[in-house]
Amino acid sequence: MENEKKKILIVDDDPKIVELISVNLKSGGYEVDTAYDGESALEKIWNKGIDRPDLIILDLILPKLDGYKVARKIKEKKEISDIPIIMLTGKDQPLDKIEGLIGSDADYYLTKPMNIDDLMIYVMKALSKK
């Protein structure tokens, strides 16, 4: 798989988390874009056209528009509904996971604090299914 052509959008309001994930993805050969709130994330996805992300790593608790709503809006829009979403959140209760996967149609659900190696495995798995 040619990682250098895969674009990943990280959506999280915590700059430290964004930086940690970004550094690891870039060292893995991925192209990275970032957004720090739900509205900015949707703008970046909708305005990219052919240059849209191949994968989205999405926090649930975000300013302006939460991750549940962002994920649902992505999955409802036919042109972008095939973009895989990894939910990455501090919400770690069993019902949170069910709501995150079923209620938002996310493809994967990881809780913080996360092991960066686990996240990288999820990234590779999500991109291999595209």
Backbone as CSV, one residue per row, in Angstrom:
resi,resn,N_x,N_y,N_z,CA_x,CA_y,CA_z,C_x,C_y,C_z
1,MET,0.842,-1.185,0.000,0.000,0.000,0.000,0.882,1.241,0.000
2,GLU,0.522,2.215,-0.797,1.313,3.434,-0.896,0.785,4.474,0.082
3,ASN,1.371,4.531,1.272,0.919,5.449,2.308,1.063,6.904,1.917
4,GLU,2.077,7.241,1.123,2.357,8.641,0.836,1.195,9.335,0.138
5,LYS,0.307,8.579,-0.467,-0.827,9.180,-1.153,-2.082,9.204,-0.289
6,LYS,-2.061,8.601,0.859,-3.240,8.539,1.724,-3.305,9.783,2.599
7,LYS,-4.471,10.431,2.564,-4.678,11.669,3.327,-5.563,11.377,4.525
8,ILE,-5.131,11.829,5.691,-5.874,11.593,6.926,-6.178,12.926,7.586
9,LEU,-7.450,13.111,7.940,-7.882,14.305,8.658,-8.036,13.953,10.129
10,ILE,-7.315,14.672,10.990,-7.420,14.504,12.442,-8.302,15.625,12.965
11,VAL,-9.372,15.260,13.687,-10.292,16.253,14.240,-10.336,16.067,15.752
12,ASP,-9.701,16.988,16.473,-9.651,16.940,17.937,-9.367,18.347,18.433
13,ASP,-9.958,18.705,19.561,-9.741,20.058,20.092,-8.530,20.143,21.008
14,ASP,-7.833,19.032,21.207,-6.641,19.014,22.055,-5.388,19.048,21.172
15,PRO,-4.684,20.188,21.140,-3.500,20.305,20.271,-2.426,19.255,20.547
16,LYS,-2.291,18.811,21.797,-1.274,17.803,22.121,-1.611,16.463,21.475
17,ILE,-2.885,16.088,21.518,-3.318,14.836,20.880,-3.115,14.933,19.368
18,VAL,-3.532,16.060,18.795,-3.380,16.264,17.352,-1.909,16.146,16.954
19,GLU,-1.032,16.764,17.716,0.403,16.730,17.407,0.958,15.311,17.512
20,LEU,0.604,14.588,18.571,1.076,13.215,18.760,0.659,12.332,17.585
21,ILE,-0.608,12.400,17.231,-1.107,11.578,16.131,-0.476,12.017,14.813
22,SER,-0.415,13.308,14.595,0.125,13.859,13.353,1.568,13.424,13.118
23,VAL,2.395,13.538,14.133,3.809,13.150,14.015,3.929,11.677,13.637
24,ASN,3.141,10.833,14.284,3.213,9.397,14.002,2.706,9.058,12.605
25,LEU,1.624,9.703,12.191,1.102,9.443,10.850,2.076,9.923,9.776
26,LYS,2.642,11.109,9.975,3.606,11.628,9.000,4.825,10.722,8.908
27,SER,5.294,10.208,10.051,6.452,9.310,10.016,6.096,7.984,9.347
28,GLY,4.803,7.672,9.307,4.348,6.482,8.598,4.104,6.721,7.114
29,GLY,4.355,7.951,6.665,4.230,8.258,5.249,2.888,8.806,4.815
30,TYR,2.032,9.132,5.767,0.713,9.665,5.431,0.737,11.187,5.339
31,GLU,-0.162,11.729,4.537,-0.379,13.169,4.479,-1.436,13.503,5.528
32,VAL,-1.213,14.550,6.319,-2.092,14.863,7.444,-2.659,16.270,7.319
33,ASP,-3.951,16.384,7.621,-4.614,17.674,7.752,-5.297,17.663,9.114
34,THR,-5.558,18.834,9.677,-6.140,18.895,11.013,-7.297,19.882,11.075
35,ALA,-8.191,19.623,12.026,-9.275,20.548,12.359,-9.490,20.443,13.863
36,TYR,-9.859,21.555,14.482,-9.987,21.587,15.937,-11.431,21.730,16.412
37,ASP,-12.391,21.732,15.479,-13.809,21.738,15.847,-14.600,21.073,14.724
38,GLY,-15.844,20.709,15.029,-16.660,19.975,14.072,-16.989,20.738,12.804
39,GLU,-17.300,22.012,12.933,-17.645,22.810,11.750,-16.465,22.928,10.790
40,SER,-15.283,23.186,11.327,-14.082,23.283,10.478,-13.801,21.961,9.774
41,ALA,-14.035,20.863,10.484,-13.818,19.546,9.885,-14.716,19.353,8.671
42,LEU,-16.003,19.656,8.824,-16.927,19.492,7.699,-16.570,20.406,6.538
43,GLU,-16.177,21.634,6.836,-15.763,22.555,5.770,-14.581,21.989,4.996
44,LYS,-13.608,21.440,5.719,-12.423,20.886,5.056,-12.796,19.687,4.186
45,ILE,-13.694,18.852,4.680,-14.088,17.657,3.927,-14.895,18.050,2.693
46,TRP,-15.868,18.913,2.862,-16.744,19.292,1.747,-16.026,20.143,0.717
47,ASN,-15.057,20.941,1.123,-14.380,21.838,0.187,-13.178,21.204,-0.504
48,LYS,-12.831,19.997,-0.152,-11.652,19.353,-0.738,-11.932,18.771,-2.120
49,GLY,-13.175,18.433,-2.402,-13.499,17.827,-3.690,-12.726,16.549,-3.907
50,ILE,-11.982,16.490,-4.989,-11.227,15.287,-5.327,-10.083,15.043,-4.338
51,ASP,-9.684,16.054,-3.605,-8.576,15.962,-2.656,-9.070,15.674,-1.236
52,ARG,-10.222,15.057,-1.121,-10.803,14.779,0.196,-9.962,13.753,0.960
53,PRO,-10.144,13.668,2.281,-9.350,12.703,3.051,-9.753,11.264,2.742
54,ASP,-8.795,10.360,2.919,-9.059,8.930,2.769,-9.534,8.325,4.077
55,LEU,-9.312,9.041,5.184,-9.668,8.561,6.518,-9.821,9.763,7.434
56,ILE,-10.749,9.637,8.397,-10.945,10.690,9.392,-10.780,10.084,10.778
57,ILE,-9.940,10.712,11.595,-9.818,10.356,13.011,-10.550,11.454,13.758
58,LEU,-11.623,11.084,14.472,-12.590,12.054,14.966,-12.860,11.902,16.455
59,ASP,-12.673,12.984,17.200,-13.043,13.025,18.618,-14.553,13.227,18.708
60,LEU,-15.161,12.782,19.799,-16.599,12.986,19.987,-16.918,14.336,20.597
61,ILE,-16.127,14.742,21.577,-16.390,15.995,22.285,-15.618,17.112,21.588
62,LEU,-16.343,17.899,20.804,-15.728,18.969,20.011,-16.520,20.257,20.160
63,PRO,-15.855,21.399,20.020,-16.585,22.667,19.987,-17.389,22.790,18.683
64,LYS,-18.415,23.598,18.736,-19.262,23.987,17.595,-20.168,22.879,17.085
65,LEU,-19.644,21.688,16.856,-20.439,20.567,16.362,-19.765,19.291,16.848
66,ASP,-20.495,18.479,17.630,-19.846,17.304,18.221,-19.564,16.221,17.171
67,GLY,-18.727,15.279,17.575,-18.288,14.225,16.669,-19.404,13.335,16.164
68,TYR,-20.444,13.104,16.997,-21.586,12.308,16.541,-22.225,12.961,15.315
69,LYS,-22.472,14.261,15.418,-23.133,14.984,14.324,-22.239,15.058,13.090
70,VAL,-20.951,15.278,13.307,-20.011,15.323,12.178,-20.040,13.986,11.434
71,ALA,-19.937,12.891,12.176,-19.925,11.560,11.550,-21.224,11.288,10.805
72,ARG,-22.357,11.624,11.413,-23.644,11.393,10.746,-23.756,12.205,9.456
73,LYS,-23.313,13.453,9.493,-23.374,14.296,8.286,-22.499,13.716,7.171
74,ILE,-21.355,13.184,7.542,-20.465,12.566,6.550,-21.127,11.333,5.944
75,LYS,-21.687,10.480,6.790,-22.276,9.226,6.316,-23.579,9.449,5.545
76,GLU,-24.241,10.582,5.764,-25.486,10.888,5.050,-25.239,11.437,3.646
77,LYS,-24.075,11.980,3.405,-23.778,12.606,2.107,-23.108,11.572,1.199
78,LYS,-23.808,11.176,0.155,-23.376,10.072,-0.699,-21.936,10.199,-1.196
79,GLU,-21.530,11.402,-1.600,-20.204,11.590,-2.195,-19.060,11.328,-1.219
80,ILE,-19.335,11.420,0.070,-18.261,11.248,1.061,-18.558,10.144,2.074
81,SER,-19.669,9.448,1.907,-20.094,8.451,2.899,-19.149,7.260,3.011
82,ASP,-18.296,7.073,2.012,-17.370,5.935,2.044,-16.065,6.234,2.781
83,ILE,-15.907,7.461,3.273,-14.689,7.780,4.032,-14.776,7.090,5.391
84,PRO,-13.826,6.212,5.723,-13.868,5.561,7.028,-13.595,6.558,8.156
85,ILE,-14.238,6.296,9.299,-14.092,7.157,10.470,-13.641,6.317,11.654
86,ILE,-12.557,6.764,12.287,-12.116,6.185,13.557,-12.491,7.185,14.639
87,MET,-13.406,6.798,15.532,-13.733,7.637,16.680,-12.624,7.462,17.707
88,LEU,-12.093,8.559,18.180,-11.044,8.541,19.198,-11.492,9.476,20.303
89,THR,-11.854,8.912,21.452,-12.512,9.714,22.472,-12.210,9.232,23.882
90,GLY,-12.455,10.097,24.828,-12.317,9.754,26.236,-13.552,9.053,26.783
91,LYS,-14.616,8.985,25.996,-15.855,8.326,26.427,-15.654,6.821,26.315
92,ASP,-15.472,6.171,27.485,-15.063,4.772,27.463,-16.051,3.795,28.088
93,GLN,-17.264,4.225,28.348,-18.269,3.324,28.898,-18.865,2.471,27.772
94,PRO,-19.344,1.267,28.095,-19.905,0.402,27.044,-21.000,1.080,26.213
95,LEU,-21.889,1.819,26.856,-22.947,2.497,26.099,-22.386,3.590,25.193
96,ASP,-21.299,4.221,25.628,-20.644,5.226,24.779,-20.142,4.582,23.488
97,LYS,-19.558,3.400,23.630,-19.023,2.702,22.459,-20.135,2.309,21.495
98,ILE,-21.243,1.820,22.044,-22.382,1.444,21.203,-22.912,2.665,20.460
99,GLU,-23.095,3.758,21.189,-23.594,4.981,20.567,-22.604,5.510,19.526
100,GLY,-21.321,5.412,19.830,-20.308,5.896,18.896,-20.268,5.108,17.606
101,LEU,-20.446,3.804,17.700,-20.393,2.963,16.504,-21.718,2.915,15.755
102,ILE,-22.809,2.756,16.499,-24.114,2.618,15.858,-24.773,3.974,15.626
103,GLY,-24.718,4.843,16.626,-25.400,6.131,16.532,-24.788,7.090,15.544
104,SER,-23.534,6.915,15.234,-22.877,7.841,14.303,-22.383,7.146,13.039
105,ASP,-22.505,5.839,12.993,-22.004,5.051,11.858,-20.488,5.096,11.722
106,ALA,-19.779,5.355,12.818,-18.313,5.299,12.771,-17.887,3.863,12.469
107,ASP,-16.730,3.720,11.861,-16.239,2.400,11.497,-15.459,1.729,12.629
108,TYR,-14.776,2.538,13.437,-13.968,2.029,14.545,-14.109,2.968,15.729
109,TYR,-13.846,2.452,16.931,-13.977,3.242,18.149,-12.787,2.938,19.052
110,LEU,-11.983,3.936,19.344,-10.837,3.809,20.251,-10.988,4.816,21.379
111,THR,-10.563,4.427,22.569,-10.666,5.349,23.702,-9.301,5.923,24.071
112,LYS,-9.354,7.148,24.606,-8.162,7.825,25.125,-8.048,7.488,26.604
113,PRO,-6.866,7.411,27.126,-5.594,7.487,26.404,-5.422,6.236,25.550
114,MET,-4.881,6.417,24.374,-4.719,5.294,23.456,-3.249,4.965,23.297
115,ASN,-3.035,3.734,22.905,-1.698,3.297,22.535,-1.521,3.689,21.070
116,ILE,-0.510,4.458,20.758,-0.327,4.961,19.396,-0.156,3.820,18.398
117,ASP,0.445,2.707,18.827,0.587,1.553,17.934,-0.776,0.966,17.582
118,ASP,-1.690,0.931,18.565,-3.048,0.451,18.295,-3.741,1.355,17.279
119,LEU,-3.585,2.659,17.450,-4.193,3.592,16.505,-3.636,3.365,15.100
120,MET,-2.347,3.178,14.984,-1.730,2.964,13.669,-2.262,1.680,13.015
121,ILE,-2.519,0.661,13.820,-3.098,-0.582,13.287,-4.504,-0.318,12.753
122,TYR,-5.293,0.442,13.514,-6.646,0.793,13.058,-6.581,1.608,11.767
123,VAL,-5.638,2.515,11.677,-5.473,3.332,10.470,-5.186,2.426,9.271
124,MET,-4.232,1.524,9.415,-3.885,0.623,8.311,-5.072,-0.254,7.926
125,LYS,-5.781,-0.748,8.931,-6.941,-1.611,8.670,-8.035,-0.835,7.938
126,ALA,-8.337,0.370,8.411,-9.388,1.184,7.788,-9.037,1.519,6.339
127,LEU,-7.793,1.864,6.097,-7.380,2.231,4.742,-7.310,1.024,3.809
128,SER,-7.056,-0.149,4.353,-6.980,-1.344,3.507,-8.359,-1.782,3.028
129,LYS,-9.407,-1.355,3.729,-10.774,-1.725,3.342,-11.347,-0.806,2.280
130,LYS,-10.685,0.317,2.036,-11.212,1.283,1.046,-11.031,0.792,-0.363
